[in-house]
């Protein structure tokens, strides 16, 4: 499974990446929208872990580009804010798979990524 992590906190992103690598994932970790857009242009991903709080709505730009460029890639949004807590994110992005707090234990996030990557390989939706 190939996973893109877009997280502006390098320590948190590295923790997530290490847990995913233990599950056998190949991980690309970036900290801002421009390298995320470049990664989405260059590489196919099964799952994208995207922090909604990248600043100035930039995370939504990345999600929108991912929806266009890689519509089969499942996006797992993480956030430490209350916006989209009503689930409306799923109305905006057809490939949104989950929204979880940034405080989600890394092993739980890794299991969630693995679960959604498996669904992506047979093109079925949970």
Secondary structure, DSSP 8 states (H G I E B T S, - for coil): -EEEEE-S-HHHHHHHHHHHHHTT-EEEEESSHHHHHHHHHH---SEEEEES-SSTTHHHHHHHHHHHH-TTSEEEEEESSSTTTTSTHHHH-TTEEEEEETTS-HHHHHHHHHHHHHHHHTT---
